[in-house]
Amino acid sequence: MIRLRGLTRHFQAGEQRVVGLDALQLDIHAGDYLAVMGPSGSGKSTLLNILGLLDAPDAGEYWLDGVATAALSEARRAELRSRTIGFVFQSYHLIPRLTALENIELPMLLAGIEPNLRRRRSGELVERLGLGDRLSHRPGELSGGQRQRVAIARAMVMQPALLLADEPTGNLDSRAGGEVIALLEELNDDGLTLVLVTHDAEHAARARRQLRLRDGRIVDEALLEPA
């Protein structure tokens, strides 16, 4: 599904050049469950932003489903991102004035999907995620775990093949965090490719593959037996 070859990204911080990714090589296959770990500044978020087509490398190749993304226009990148990739973040990124249901349906609304299909897709996700009695609530009226479930539902309504989760349990207590990880694993069991950035060693140990970054390079990669 994903092939990275010589992926390089640098940033300028004043007069200092900071390495984001350094000639990184990586393959991620359809259905993989990959946990990415490493200290702050190791390149985890840079990698996720490039995988999500939110940023572009300075050099190297990124192939997504056989498409060479470096040659794409911004409009084509946005189309591919909308159709193929879902995002879940630590801080949820829900719109405060919208209800839970409105937040979930927003990507479909922006994509011009007709109302009946929007309701059918959101209804299936809402039932699966246990959000039925919270749909009329706004984010400020929900617990952290409920907000993250809404964010996951919003990420899934466009039926992406790839889900990028950036510290999705970072703002949650251990119980709610465990529930979120279990939910992501259910989606992965259904065939979704899951890339999880986390500082939590216990959560990372549940993945099928674990990657450790340092200074923009892969310093360790392991195949794991899921918990």
N, C-alpha and C positions, 0 to 999 in steps of 0.2 A: 504493500500500500504506500509506504513512504521510503524514499531512498535519499540519503544525504551524502554528498561527496565533497570533501574539502570545504565544508561550510565555515565561513569566516565572517566575524562581525566585530568591529572596533568602535569605540566611542571616544569622543574628545571631552576631557574634563579639565578645562583651563588649558594649560600647556602640556598636560599629561595625556597620553594615549592609553586608554583602558581596553583590555582584551575582554570581549564578550564571549566569542567562540573562536577557537583556534584550529582551523582545518579539520573540523569534526566530521567523522564518518559514522553513519548509523543507518540500519535498516529496521523498519517497524512493519510487521506483517499484519494483514487484516485479522482482527480478532485478538491481537496481542493485548496484554495487560502489563504495562511498563511503568515502574516507579522510578522517578528521577530524584536523586538526593545530592547533597553537597552543601558546603558552607555558603553564607551570604557572599554574593559576588562571584560565584563559581560559574555562572552562565545558565542557570536553570530557567529563569524568567526570559532571558534572551532566546533560548532554544524554544520555549513555548510560544513566544510571540512570532517567531519565524515559522514554526509549524502551523500556527493559526493564521498565517498570511497577514498579520498585523504589522509586521516589519519585514524588511528584505535584507539578505546578507550582502556584505561588501564583495564577497567572492564565493565561488563554489556553486554547487547544483542542489536544488531541492525538487525532487519529483514526487508528485502526489497523484496517486491513481494513474500513473503513466503520463501525467501532464508536467512538462517542465515549467515550473512556476515563475522562474526568473524572467521569462520572455513575455509574460502576460501583462496586459494593460491593467490599470487600477480597477477599471470597471469589471474586467474579467476576473480579477482576483477577488473582488467583492462578491461576484456571482458564485464563484467556486467555494468561497468561504461560507456563504449563506446556505449552499446546497449540501456541503460535505462535512462541515465542522461545527461542533457545539462547544461552548465555553462555560465553565463553572469556576467562580473566583472566591477567594476568601471573604471578600466584603459584599458578596451577593450581587451588587449593582442593580438592585430593583428600583423602579421609579416610585417614589414615595406617594404620589398623588393617585396612582393606579391601584385598583384592587389586585388581589392575588390572581384572579382569573384574567384580568386585563393584562397583567405582566406576562402571564404565560402565553397569551394569544398574540402579544405584540409582534414577534417575528413573523408570524403568518399574516398579520394585518399589513405589515410593511412589504411583504412579498406578494400582496394582492390575492391571497388565497380566499376563496369565497366563504361566506359565513357558516354554511352547513358543514363544510369540511373542517373549518376551524373548530367548531363546537365538538365535532366527532373526535378529532385528534386530542383536543384538550381534555375532553371527557374521559377518554381512555387513560391518559396520564394521571389525571386527578384521582381516578379510582385506584390506580396502581400505587400511587404515592401517599394515599390516605389523607388527601387534602379537601375532601368533599365538604366539610363543615367550616372551612376557612376561606372559601372562594371570594366572599364579599368583603373580607378584611383587607385593610391596607398593610403594607410591610411593617409599619410601626406598631401594629396590633398583633403581630406574630412573634413567636419565640424564634431564637436563632436557628434551631433545627428546622422549624417550619419555613422560615425564609429561604434556607438552603434547599429545601425540597421544592419550593416554588422556582428557585433559580435552576434546579436540575430539570424540572418540567419545561421551563422556558427554553433551556438548551436542547431539549429533545423533540420539541414540537415540529421542527423541520426535518426530523428523521435523519440526522447526520450519521455518517459511517464512522466518524472520529470524534471522540470527546476529550477535550483538554481540560484537566482539573488542576487549578493552581492553589495549593494549600486549602482545599475545600473544607477542612475541619479546623482551620486555624482559629476561628472565633467561637468554637463550640466546646461544650464540656465533653467529657469522655463518653458519656452515654449517647448524646446526640451525634457526636463525631463517629462513633461506631456504627450508628444507624445509617449515617450518610455513606460511609464506606461500604456497608453491606448493600445498600441500594445501588451504588455504582457497580459493584461486583455482579449484581443481578443483571444489569444492563449489559455488562461485558459477557456474561454467560449467554445472552441472547445474540451475540455476535458483534457487538459494538467494540471498536478498537479504543482502548482506554489508556491515556497517558496521564499519570498522576505525579505532580510535583509535591513533595512533602518533606517535612523535617522529622516526622514521626516514624521512628524505626519499626514500631509494631505494625503500623499501617503499610509501610513499604514492604515488610516481610510477607504480606499477604499476596503480593503481585507475583506474576509468573516470571518476570524479568526485573532485575534491579540494575540501575545505572548510577554511577557516582561521577560527578563532575568536579573538577578543580581547575581554576584559571582557564576555563573555556575548553578543557580537554576531558575526554573520558579516561578516568584513572582506574576504574574497575567496572566490570560487567559480569553479572551472574544470572544463571537460570535457577529459579527457585521452585520448590514444591509449595503451592498455595496452602495457607492455613485452613 
